[in-house]
Amino acid sequence: MLKKIPVAQLKIGMYIDRICGSWMAWPFWQKTILLERTEDLEKIQASSLREVWIDTAKSRPAALAGMGGAGGEGGAEEDAEGDPGAPETQPEPEPKQAQAAGRAGLSTAPRRALASIAPVGMGDEVQHAVKLLSKSRDAVHSMFNEARMGKAVSVSDAVPLVEEIAGSVMRNAGALIGLARLKTVDDYTYMHSVAVCALMIALGKQLQLSDEEIRQAGLAGLLHDIGKMAVPAGILKKPGKLTDEEFGAIKAHPAEGHRMLAATPGMAAMALDVCLHHHEKVDGSGYPDGLKGDEISLYARMGAVCDVYDAITSNRPYKPGWCPVESLRRMAEWSKGHFDPVVFSAFVKCVGIYPVGTLVRLKSERLGVVVELTAGQSLIQPKVRVFYSAKGHAYLRPELVDLASKSANDSIVSREDAAAWGLQDIDRYWSGHTQFA
């Protein structure tokens, strides 16, 4: 039986089945937890959550002592009638569409339409995105390590993370996607999965997929590289060139990931497909099955683009990342044989010709960093924070310029290389952060 109680009444031995509030306020990444440690209880009671649902059948009897209706027949009636102030004893029944979603590997909780999420400015979203990425990193780290130890992935635990990422992307895609690019080398495997999740959601929106398809695409992006948990860490983090044997171990990760996910009850078919086929290429030269053209599903073709973009824009053990514009240029060169051209074109529209974090030179001979892409406006007229004089080779007082504004009277003339100008940590001009707490 499920019973809603104030967090102040929680005791060691209680099994928490769900929370009443935001997943971001929940101090753990798992959706459910058996309270066994005092420090975990203290974390919950110190959070902003006020109530939780406990499962009395999965809780230890000693933890339920003194709780009316905690067990036995007629418990719900006892709570409802015998104690007017007692908490509710059952959550609202789930609608049929939510139950169906649960069987498909998605959330069973009521969810609002993604189109109803109002967009916000970069400044309003970036602080939330920093916190979300920090929690996401910890969640994926725990999830993947459990997979490394042979435990099945819990879809119900992954779904709240996907939902939070989807919300952030819908409010302002540039914040989360831009920040995710700033991952450290040590965090790469885990943060890459978070970044690809966000990119898949943004690309799904650009391709006008349904809300359910967008959410499934996000889940697929989150889990696409889980097979790397079967690859020795020494190979994943090797700074030099891989041997043929080591590269063979890397190429086995899609099949290993598919095997892990296939063992998970209720895993969505899209996640299985993207995990297995995100390294396929439209010309048939990819792996593991050498699929070509329409033999590759739309979702796997989306996964291929998102996976490569985040990989080449990130610092990895064997190479520093390219800037976003250079990455798109290189990908455009490869697109004929590697990527689906329609999907790649949609991806460019999604992240912008000048993605967030790109260093650009303006007609006014000022350098600035792209801060934000404005929905519905030209891809070549983003908001830019200028901070350097190309003529005087001197720093300027940072100023935000909306190139789409008539008063700006300025435009981008080129993409610039920060190293060539001796500029360091240019990301601070748009994010205010270089890594996550």
Backbone torsions as a table, in degrees:
resi	resn	phi	psi	omega
1	MET	NA	138.4	177.7
2	LEU	-93.5	139.3	-176.8
3	LYS	-139.6	129.8	178.9
4	LYS	-92.2	127.3	-178.9
5	ILE	-135.4	157.4	173.4
6	PRO	-67.2	146.7	-179.8
7	VAL	-62.0	-24.5	178.5
8	ALA	-64.2	-21.2	-178.9
9	GLN	-95.7	1.5	179.3
10	LEU	-65.2	145.6	178.0
11	LYS	-135.2	157.6	174.3
12	ILE	-59.9	133.8	-179.1
13	GLY	103.2	-10.3	177.7
14	MET	-82.5	145.2	179.0
15	TYR	-103.6	114.0	-179.8
16	ILE	-87.0	119.0	-175.6
17	ASP	-92.2	-32.9	178.3
18	ARG	-162.6	165.5	-177.1
19	ILE	-113.3	160.2	176.0
20	CYS	-109.0	88.1	-177.3
21	GLY	148.6	-170.7	-177.0
22	SER	-74.1	141.0	174.7
23	TRP	-60.2	-29.7	179.8
24	MET	-65.4	-24.5	178.8
25	ALA	-85.1	-14.9	-178.5
26	TRP	-77.6	125.8	-172.8
27	PRO	-75.5	0.0	-179.4
28	PHE	-123.8	165.9	178.2
29	TRP	-91.8	-25.9	178.6
30	GLN	-72.3	145.5	179.8
31	LYS	-74.3	-33.8	-179.6
32	THR	-120.7	153.6	-179.2
33	ILE	-158.6	139.0	170.3
34	LEU	-92.7	117.3	-178.4
35	LEU	-69.3	115.0	-179.2
36	GLU	-126.0	-12.5	-176.2
37	ARG	-125.6	139.3	179.8
38	THR	-60.0	-38.2	-178.2
39	GLU	-64.9	-32.3	176.8
40	ASP	-69.0	-41.6	177.0
41	LEU	-60.4	-42.4	-179.4
42	GLU	-66.2	-35.6	178.1
43	LYS	-63.2	-42.6	-180.0
44	ILE	-66.3	-44.5	-177.9
45	GLN	-69.9	-21.9	177.2
46	ALA	-86.8	-9.7	-179.4
47	SER	-78.9	178.7	179.4
48	SER	-84.9	-2.3	178.6
49	LEU	-70.0	142.4	-179.6
50	ARG	-113.3	-26.2	-179.1
51	GLU	-140.6	153.5	175.4
52	VAL	-142.4	160.5	172.7
53	TRP	-98.1	128.7	174.0
54	ILE	-109.5	151.1	175.9
55	ASP	-101.4	108.4	-175.3
56	THR	-68.2	-26.8	-179.7
57	ALA	-70.3	-28.8	-179.0
58	LYS	-98.6	-5.2	178.7
59	SER	-83.9	158.4	177.3
60	ARG	-77.7	135.7	-175.9
61	PRO	-52.0	-39.4	-177.7
62	ALA	-61.9	-30.9	-179.0
63	ALA	-72.4	-20.0	-176.5
64	LEU	-97.4	-2.3	-178.0
65	ALA	-56.4	131.4	178.1
66	GLY	88.0	-4.3	178.8
67	MET	-93.4	115.5	179.3
68	GLY	-61.2	132.6	176.0
69	GLY	72.7	14.9	-177.8
70	ALA	-72.7	-20.3	179.4
71	GLY	-157.8	170.7	178.1
72	GLY	85.1	171.0	-176.0
73	GLU	-74.0	146.2	176.5
74	GLY	72.9	14.3	-177.4
75	GLY	-59.3	-41.9	-177.8
76	ALA	-63.1	-41.0	179.7
77	GLU	-66.6	-37.4	179.1
78	GLU	-59.8	-45.5	-179.3
79	ASP	-65.5	-41.5	-173.9
80	ALA	-74.9	-35.1	-175.0
81	GLU	-103.6	-37.4	-176.0
82	GLY	-76.3	-24.5	-178.0
83	ASP	-135.2	99.3	-176.7
84	PRO	-57.7	-26.2	-177.4
85	GLY	-95.8	6.7	-177.5
86	ALA	-69.3	151.0	179.3
87	PRO	-70.1	164.4	178.3
88	GLU	-62.7	156.1	-176.0
89	THR	-112.5	-6.8	175.9
90	GLN	-147.6	137.3	174.5
91	PRO	-72.0	166.5	178.1
92	GLU	-61.9	138.9	178.3
93	PRO	-61.8	145.9	-178.3
94	GLU	-80.3	138.4	177.1
95	PRO	-64.7	158.3	-176.2
96	LYS	-58.9	-37.3	-179.1
97	GLN	-67.0	-31.9	177.7
98	ALA	-71.5	-37.3	178.1
99	GLN	-64.4	-40.4	178.5
100	ALA	-63.9	-38.9	178.0
101	ALA	-62.7	-38.8	179.2
102	GLY	-62.2	-40.1	178.4
103	ARG	-68.1	-23.8	178.9
104	ALA	-87.4	2.9	178.6
105	GLY	92.9	16.5	-178.6
106	LEU	-114.4	-174.4	-176.0
107	SER	-68.2	144.2	173.9
108	THR	-99.6	0.2	179.5
109	ALA	-88.0	148.7	176.9
110	PRO	-58.9	135.5	-178.0
111	ARG	-129.7	143.3	-179.5
112	ARG	-81.3	158.7	178.2
113	ALA	-63.6	135.5	-178.0
114	LEU	-62.1	-32.9	-179.3
115	ALA	-66.9	-17.7	-179.1
116	SER	-83.4	-7.6	179.8
117	ILE	-78.5	116.7	-174.2
118	ALA	-73.4	134.8	176.9
119	PRO	-69.4	150.4	177.4
120	VAL	-132.6	167.4	178.5
121	GLY	-74.6	163.1	-179.9
122	MET	-55.7	-45.0	-177.9
123	GLY	-61.6	-30.3	-179.5
124	ASP	-79.3	-24.1	-175.1
125	GLU	-102.0	-24.9	-169.7
126	VAL	-63.6	-37.5	-179.9
127	GLN	-66.1	-41.1	177.0
128	HIS	-64.7	-40.2	-178.8
129	ALA	-63.2	-36.6	177.6
130	VAL	-60.5	-46.8	179.8
131	LYS	-65.9	-40.3	-179.8
132	LEU	-64.7	-41.8	179.9
133	LEU	-65.7	-37.0	177.9
134	SER	-62.5	-47.0	179.6
135	LYS	-69.4	-36.4	179.1
136	SER	-62.9	-42.4	178.8
137	ARG	-58.1	-47.0	-179.2
138	ASP	-65.1	-39.4	-179.3
139	ALA	-64.5	-47.7	-178.4
140	VAL	-67.7	-37.4	176.8
141	HIS	-57.7	-48.2	179.7
142	SER	-65.7	-44.2	-178.5
143	MET	-61.7	-46.4	-177.7
144	PHE	-70.5	-37.1	178.5
145	ASN	-65.8	-34.8	175.4
146	GLU	-65.4	-38.0	176.6
147	ALA	-65.2	-36.8	178.0
148	ARG	-60.8	-33.8	-178.6
149	MET	-87.4	6.2	174.6
150	GLY	93.4	6.0	179.6
151	LYS	-85.2	144.7	179.1
152	ALA	-70.2	144.3	177.0
153	VAL	-70.8	136.0	177.3
154	SER	-91.6	110.0	-180.0
155	VAL	-63.0	-40.1	-177.4
156	SER	-64.9	-26.6	176.7
157	ASP	-79.8	-29.1	-178.6
158	ALA	-78.6	-29.6	-173.7
159	VAL	-60.4	-44.2	179.2
160	PRO	-59.3	-34.3	177.6
161	LEU	-65.5	-45.9	178.2
162	VAL	-60.8	-39.7	-179.3
163	GLU	-64.0	-41.8	178.8
164	GLU	-66.0	-41.5	178.8
165	ILE	-64.7	-41.6	178.5
166	ALA	-61.0	-42.3	179.1
167	GLY	-61.1	-42.9	-180.0
168	SER	-65.9	-42.8	179.4
169	VAL	-62.9	-40.4	-179.8
170	MET	-67.8	-33.8	179.4
171	ARG	-73.1	-44.9	178.8
172	ASN	-166.0	97.7	-174.2
173	ALA	-61.5	-34.2	-176.0
174	GLY	-62.9	-31.1	-177.0
175	ALA	-64.8	-58.7	-176.7
176	LEU	-68.1	-44.8	-178.2
177	ILE	-65.6	-40.7	178.8
178	GLY	-65.8	-44.9	179.9
179	LEU	-66.1	-38.0	-179.3
180	ALA	-61.8	-27.3	178.3
181	ARG	-67.8	-18.6	-175.6
182	LEU	-88.7	18.5	-178.5
183	LYS	-59.6	152.7	175.5
184	THR	-84.6	164.3	179.1
185	VAL	-60.4	-41.6	-178.4
186	ASP	-64.8	-30.9	-178.1
187	ASP	-90.4	0.7	-166.0
188	TYR	-53.7	-53.7	-174.2
189	THR	-57.1	-42.1	-176.2
190	TYR	-77.3	-46.0	-178.1
191	MET	-72.0	-27.1	174.5
192	HIS	-60.4	-39.9	179.8
193	SER	-66.1	-39.5	177.5
194	VAL	-65.4	-43.9	-179.4
195	ALA	-62.7	-43.5	-179.7
196	VAL	-67.0	-34.8	173.5
197	CYS	-57.1	-50.3	-179.0
198	ALA	-64.0	-41.9	179.9
199	LEU	-65.4	-38.9	178.7
200	MET	-64.1	-39.1	178.5
201	ILE	-65.7	-46.1	179.8
202	ALA	-63.4	-41.2	179.3
203	LEU	-68.9	-37.6	176.7
204	GLY	-62.0	-38.7	176.5
205	LYS	-64.5	-44.0	-179.6
206	GLN	-62.5	-35.4	-179.9
207	LEU	-83.6	1.8	177.2
208	GLN	60.5	41.3	173.5
209	LEU	-72.8	162.4	177.0
210	SER	-70.0	163.0	178.6
211	ASP	-56.4	-42.2	-178.0
212	GLU	-65.6	-40.5	178.1
213	GLU	-66.2	-38.3	179.1
214	ILE	-63.9	-43.5	179.3
215	ARG	-65.1	-41.1	178.3
216	GLN	-66.0	-37.4	177.5
217	ALA	-62.9	-39.4	177.0
218	GLY	-63.0	-44.3	177.8
219	LEU	-62.1	-41.6	178.3
220	ALA	-61.7	-42.4	178.2
221	GLY	-64.5	-38.9	-179.7
222	LEU	-63.2	-36.0	-172.9
223	LEU	-103.9	1.9	-170.4
224	HIS	-61.6	-30.1	-176.0
225	ASP	-106.8	17.9	-176.6
226	ILE	-62.2	-23.8	178.2
227	GLY	-63.5	-17.1	177.7
228	LYS	-67.6	-12.5	175.8
229	MET	-70.2	-14.3	176.4
230	ALA	-91.5	-3.8	180.0
231	VAL	-97.0	131.4	178.9
232	PRO	-54.1	137.9	-178.2
233	ALA	-58.3	-33.1	179.9
234	GLY	-61.3	-31.3	177.9
235	ILE	-78.2	-43.7	-178.8
236	LEU	-61.3	-35.3	-175.2
237	LYS	-103.6	10.9	-178.9
238	LYS	-66.4	125.1	-177.6
239	PRO	-78.7	-22.1	-177.2
240	GLY	-97.1	-172.9	-178.8
241	LYS	-68.2	139.1	179.5
242	LEU	-80.0	146.7	171.7
243	THR	-74.6	168.2	178.5
244	ASP	-59.9	-39.1	179.6
245	GLU	-65.8	-42.7	179.0
246	GLU	-66.1	-39.9	178.4
247	PHE	-66.0	-33.3	175.8
248	GLY	-62.2	-37.9	178.0
249	ALA	-66.0	-39.2	177.3
250	ILE	-64.1	-43.9	-177.1
251	LYS	-67.8	-14.5	179.4
252	ALA	-83.2	-8.3	-172.2
253	HIS	-67.0	-31.2	176.4
254	PRO	-62.5	-43.9	179.6
255	ALA	-67.5	-38.3	177.8
256	GLU	-64.4	-42.2	178.7
257	GLY	-64.3	-42.1	178.1
258	HIS	-60.3	-41.0	178.3
259	ARG	-61.6	-42.8	179.6
260	MET	-63.3	-45.6	-176.4
261	LEU	-72.1	-32.5	179.8
262	ALA	-64.5	-22.7	179.2
263	ALA	-83.9	-1.3	-177.8
264	THR	-94.9	119.8	178.7
265	PRO	-60.2	134.5	175.8
266	GLY	77.7	9.7	-179.7
267	MET	-64.8	133.0	-178.3
268	ALA	-65.6	140.6	-179.3
269	ALA	-61.0	-34.7	-179.7
270	MET	-63.0	-39.5	179.6
271	ALA	-64.7	-41.0	177.8
272	LEU	-62.9	-43.3	-178.5
273	ASP	-65.0	-49.1	-178.1
274	VAL	-65.8	-39.0	178.5
275	CYS	-59.3	-44.1	-176.2
276	LEU	-77.1	-31.0	-167.5
277	HIS	-120.6	15.1	-178.0
278	HIS	-73.7	-5.9	175.3
279	HIS	-106.6	11.7	173.7
280	GLU	-77.2	152.3	179.1
281	LYS	-122.9	149.2	-173.8
282	VAL	-64.5	-20.4	178.3
283	ASP	-89.0	2.2	177.2
284	GLY	88.1	4.6	-176.1
285	SER	-91.9	4.6	-178.5
286	GLY	-86.4	-169.3	-179.6
287	TYR	-140.7	160.0	12.4
288	PRO	-91.9	-12.7	-170.8
289	ASP	-109.4	-0.6	179.4
290	GLY	61.5	34.6	178.6
291	LEU	-68.4	155.6	178.1
292	LYS	-139.2	154.0	174.7
293	GLY	51.2	-129.9	-176.4
294	ASP	-72.7	-4.8	173.2
295	GLU	-66.9	-21.8	178.6
296	ILE	-93.4	128.8	-178.7
297	SER	-65.4	159.1	176.1
298	LEU	-55.0	-40.8	-174.2
299	TYR	-70.9	-36.6	176.1
300	ALA	-69.2	-34.9	176.2
301	ARG	-66.5	-36.8	174.2
302	MET	-63.8	-44.5	-179.4
303	GLY	-60.8	-37.1	180.0
304	ALA	-62.0	-44.7	-179.2
305	VAL	-66.5	-48.1	-176.9
306	CYS	-64.7	-40.2	-179.7
307	ASP	-63.0	-47.2	-177.6
308	VAL	-67.7	-43.5	-178.1
309	TYR	-59.0	-48.8	-179.2
310	ASP	-67.0	-35.5	-179.3
311	ALA	-63.6	-46.0	-173.9
312	ILE	-81.7	-14.3	175.3
313	THR	-92.4	-3.3	-177.0
314	SER	-104.7	150.3	173.0
315	ASN	-74.9	125.7	179.8
316	ARG	-121.9	166.5	-175.2
317	PRO	-54.9	-31.3	-173.7
318	TYR	-105.1	-3.3	177.9
319	LYS	-166.3	145.0	173.5
320	PRO	-74.0	154.4	-179.1
321	GLY	-73.9	151.9	173.2
322	TRP	-83.6	158.1	176.1
323	CYS	-69.3	157.9	-176.0
324	PRO	-54.5	-42.8	-177.9
325	VAL	-66.8	-43.7	178.1
326	GLU	-61.7	-38.2	179.4
327	SER	-63.0	-45.0	178.5
328	LEU	-64.5	-37.4	178.5
329	ARG	-62.7	-45.4	179.4
330	ARG	-64.0	-42.7	-179.3
331	MET	-64.2	-35.0	177.4
332	ALA	-63.2	-36.6	178.1
333	GLU	-66.5	-34.0	-178.9
334	TRP	-85.8	-14.0	-164.5
335	SER	-61.6	-28.2	-176.6
336	LYS	-60.4	-42.8	-178.3
337	GLY	-103.3	-20.9	-172.4
338	HIS	-95.4	-51.5	-171.9
339	PHE	-111.1	155.1	170.5
340	ASP	-68.6	122.5	-174.9
341	PRO	-62.8	-33.6	179.3
342	VAL	-68.7	-43.5	179.2
343	VAL	-66.2	-41.3	-179.9
344	PHE	-65.7	-40.8	178.2
345	SER	-61.5	-41.7	178.1
346	ALA	-65.2	-35.9	179.7
347	PHE	-65.0	-41.7	178.6
348	VAL	-61.6	-42.2	177.5
349	LYS	-63.7	-32.5	-177.4
350	CYS	-70.3	-48.0	-177.5
351	VAL	-92.8	-16.4	178.8
352	GLY	94.3	151.3	176.4
353	ILE	-64.2	-33.4	175.2
354	TYR	-119.1	85.1	-177.0
355	PRO	-61.8	160.9	177.3
356	VAL	-53.5	133.1	-179.5
357	GLY	98.4	-4.8	-179.3
358	THR	-77.2	134.1	175.0
359	LEU	-85.7	125.1	-177.4
360	VAL	-128.7	156.5	175.1
361	ARG	-108.2	132.2	-178.7
362	LEU	-98.9	163.3	177.9
363	LYS	-57.5	-27.9	-179.2
364	SER	-78.5	6.2	-179.4
365	GLU	65.0	33.9	172.8
366	ARG	-114.1	148.5	174.7
367	LEU	-102.0	144.4	178.7
368	GLY	-153.9	167.7	179.2
369	VAL	-109.2	133.8	176.7
370	VAL	-64.9	124.4	-175.0
371	VAL	-101.8	-37.3	-172.4
372	GLU	-160.0	142.2	172.9
373	LEU	-99.7	129.8	-177.1
374	THR	-94.2	120.8	-177.9
375	ALA	-56.4	135.6	175.9
376	GLY	82.9	-1.0	-179.6
377	GLN	-111.1	173.7	-176.3
378	SER	-60.0	141.4	179.0
379	LEU	-68.2	-16.1	-178.3
380	ILE	-102.4	12.0	-179.6
381	GLN	-129.3	60.1	178.8
382	PRO	-79.2	178.4	170.5
383	LYS	-86.2	133.6	-175.2
384	VAL	-127.6	135.7	173.2
385	ARG	-99.3	106.8	-179.9
386	VAL	-82.8	144.4	-175.9
387	PHE	-151.3	0.8	-173.5
388	TYR	-146.0	140.5	177.3
389	SER	-93.4	118.0	178.4
390	ALA	-69.8	-28.6	178.5
391	LYS	-76.7	-49.9	-175.1
392	GLY	-87.6	-5.5	-177.5
393	HIS	48.6	51.0	-178.1
394	ALA	-144.3	150.3	178.4
395	TYR	-72.0	145.1	177.1
396	LEU	-114.0	163.3	172.2
397	ARG	-64.3	123.6	-178.0
398	PRO	-55.9	136.6	-178.6
399	GLU	-140.6	133.3	178.6
400	LEU	-86.3	125.4	-178.7
401	VAL	-121.5	122.4	175.4
402	ASP	-92.2	103.5	-174.5
403	LEU	-67.3	-16.5	177.6
404	ALA	-81.4	-11.5	-179.3
405	SER	-78.9	139.8	179.0
406	LYS	-62.7	-28.7	-178.1
407	SER	-77.1	-13.0	-177.2
408	ALA	-66.5	-44.0	179.9
409	ASN	51.0	43.8	-178.1
410	ASP	-150.6	165.0	180.0
411	SER	-158.9	162.3	178.5
412	ILE	-79.9	132.1	176.7
413	VAL	-109.9	-22.0	179.8
414	SER	-166.3	159.6	169.4
415	ARG	-90.6	139.2	-176.8
416	GLU	-117.9	156.6	177.4
417	ASP	-98.1	118.4	-176.9
418	ALA	-59.2	-39.7	-178.8
419	ALA	-62.9	-35.7	-179.4
420	ALA	-65.6	-25.9	178.4
421	TRP	-97.2	-0.5	-179.1
422	GLY	72.0	25.2	-178.1
423	LEU	-96.4	135.8	-179.0
424	GLN	-122.6	152.5	176.3
425	ASP	49.9	49.5	-179.1
426	ILE	-70.5	-16.1	-179.4
427	ASP	-64.4	-21.7	-179.9
428	ARG	-64.3	-21.0	-177.9
429	TYR	-75.5	-16.1	176.1
430	TRP	-116.6	-27.5	-173.6
431	SER	-105.1	-34.0	-173.1
432	GLY	77.5	-1.6	-178.7
433	HIS	-138.8	148.9	173.6
434	THR	-116.2	-14.7	174.6
435	GLN	-155.6	176.6	-171.6
436	PHE	-105.2	147.0	-179.5
437	ALA	-70.1	NA	NA
